[in-house]
Amino acid sequence: MSKVRVAGFSVSLDGFGAGIEQSLTDPLGKRGTEIFQWFFHTRYFQSMRGQEGGSAGDIDDEFAHQAMDNFGAFILGRNMFGPVRGPWLDESWKGWWGENPPYHAPTFVLTHHEREPLVMEGGTTFYFVTGGIGEALARAKKAACHRDVKIGGGVSTVRQYLEAGLVDSLHLASVPVLLGQCEPLF
């Protein structure tokens, strides 16, 4: 039976999962990349980007594998998909990741605004869900085919699933960074 997991989600020591003022130049908000430094140097992250190198066999690389392995579907909040707010003005925005996002599975994006599914390279199709967290989870579980469903973030999305009691396991990477402000996980 599939599980609903939050895995590899990074938080600062003061409980923030991203920086303030997300933008095209700061997808994780100002200083947000600081809480993912454990991830960027791993061989797993480098391979996700089609590159060689990176650390292998250490705890960070193992945690990176666990953060992405054995998922049959993903759920993301609208801000994890991109900086576009409000109604979709057009369908030109295709996510932060380029033509081949790292998900390689059905990925459900929570939004208040309808949009047609977006098929990308590598097996990722983004489905835009307007019916809330319950609808997204039901669709993700069906699409996962008995594999796990990952709640990928952002902070508000993870918190909504935690508050609803819908998360089976939570694996956080707490990093020695104080962001001081943004949206707290807890």
N, C-alpha and C positions, 0 to 999 in steps of 0.2 A: 504494500500500500504506500502511496506517495506521502511524503511529509512536506510541510510548509516550513521553509528555513530562511533565516537571515544569516548569511555567511560572508565573512571577510569584510564586514561593514566597519569602517574606521570611525572612531570618535576621539576627540581631543580629551585631555584630562578634565576639562570643565564641561564635558558632555555634548559637544557640538559635532555634527557630522558633515559640516561644510562651512565655508566662510560666507561673509556677507557680500551682497552686491554681485550676484552671478551675472556674467556677461559673455559675449563671444570671446573675449580675451581671457576671462577667468571663469571657465565652465564650472569649477568647484567653488566659486566665490573667491574673494580676496583671502589669500593665505590658505585656501582650502587644500591645495596640493601638499601642504606640509603634513597633513594627517595621513597621506598615502605614500610617504617616502619608503615605508617598509615594503611596499608593493612594486614600485617602479624599478627597483634594482634586481628583481627576480628573473630567473630564466623563463618562468611561466609568463610573466608580463611581456618580456621581449618577444617570445614566440607568438603571443597574441597579436603583436604588431608586425609579424612576419620578419623579425630580426633575430640575429644570432646573439649569443652571449648572455650575460646575467648570472647571478648567483644560483647555484643548484644544490640541492641536498640540505639546505639549512632550514630553519624553522619558518622563515618568511616565505621561501619557495613552497614549502609544504602547505602552509596556510593559504597561499595564493591558489594552489591546486584545489584545496577544499572549498574555496570561495566560488569556484566555477564548475567543478566536476559533478556529474550525475544529476544535472538538472534537465528536465524535459520541457520546462517553460519558465518564463520570467515575468515578474510584474514590476513596473516602474511607475513613478509619478511623472507628471507632465514636465517638471523641471529637470528630471534626469534625462528626458528625451531632448530637451533644448530650451533656449531662452525665450521662445515665442510665448507671449501671454495673450489671453483673450481668444477670440475667434481666429481660426486659421485664415490668414489673408490669402494664401495660396498654398500649394503643396511643395514648394521648393525646399523647405527645411526637411532634411532626412536624418537628423540626429547628429551627435557630436563625433561619430566614429568613422565617417567616410562610407564607402560603398559596401564594406564587409565588417559589420559590427561584431563584437566579441561574443554575442549570445548564441548564434547558430541553433536557434530553437524559436518556437513561437514566443513573442514578447508582447505583453499586454500593457498598454500605456493608459493610466487613469487620466481622464480629462473631462471637462464639461462641454467640449465642443466636438461634434462629429467630424470624422475624417475617414476616408477610404483606407483599407489596409495598405501597407507599404511593404512590398517584397524587396528584400536586399540580397546581396551575395552571401554565400556561406550558410544558407538555411534559415536566416533570420527573417521573419515577417512580423512587422509591428502592427498590432491591432489596437485601435483607439476605442476605449471603453468609457461610455458615458453613464453607466448604471451603477457606479460605485464599487467599493472593495469586494462586496459579496459576489457581484456579477463577474468581476475580473478573476476572482479566485475560482469560481465554478468553471469558467472557460479555460483557465490555465490548468486546472487539475485534469480536465478532459483532454486537453492537448498534450499534457505531459506523458500520457500513456504509462502510468504506474511509476514513472520516475518522479523525482522531487520537484517542487515549485520553489523558486527563489524569489523572495521579496527583495528587490535590488536597491530600493531607495527611491527617492531621497528620504530625509529625516521624517517628514510628515507622513509619508506612505508607510514607513516601518512602524512609526508610532500608532497609526490607525489600526494596523493589523495586530500589534501587541495589545492595544487597549480592547480590541474585540475578542481577544483570547484565541486568535487564529494561527499563531506561530508555534510550531512544534519544537524548534531549537533556534537559539540565538548565539552566534559566534562573533564577538566583537574584537577588533584590534584597537586597543586603547594605546594611544601614542603620547609621548611626553611633550605635548604642545598645548599651550593655553591660547585659545582663540579669542576669548573674552566676550564675544557676542555672536549671535545668529540664532537659529532655531534649535532648541535643546532636544535631545532624543528622549530624555526622561523628565 
